[in-house]
Structure formats: C-alpha cells, structure tokens
Amino acid sequence: MRLFVPEEFSLGTILELVVRFCGYSKALDAVAEVIWCKKSEEKTNYYEMGLKFIDIDFSKFTEFLLDCAAKEKKE
C-alpha cells in the first residue's frame, strides 16, 4: 500500500492503522511496517511511503471485497 503523508517515517516503523473505505461503514484494523519512504514528486511538502501489512483482519477485508463485487453487479 502506498500513502501520502506530511512527515517522513523511518524504515521499519510499525504502524497501527484503522483503514476506512469510501462508501463502506465498517473500519478495518491492521498493523503495517514502513518498507520505503521518499519525498513525493507528485505532492509538494509530502512524502510517499510504502507499507507491508503484518496483521490484518482478513474476514472484514473479504467482507468488504464481496460487498464491492455485489455493488458492481447491481450497476
């Protein structure tokens, strides 16, 4: 996962995240590690960082994906 952030994070930093998806009411708890971080070329005064998920609630993530697929079928 890639994020834009206003400050630089050190490699190996462990982050506890609450991920919210647009149009979906439930949040997804996850733990991720910063695997790269660099000054953004796209956004001034921001950094881009890459995350590797260490722990994620796959049941909620699967539920989210199934819900998205169902909504696409309706459209």
Buried (B, 14 or more C-beta within 10 A) or exposed (E): EEBEBEEEBEEEBEBEBEBEBEEBEEEBEBEBBBEEBEEBEEEEEBBBBBBEBEEBBEEBBEBBEEBEEEEEEEE
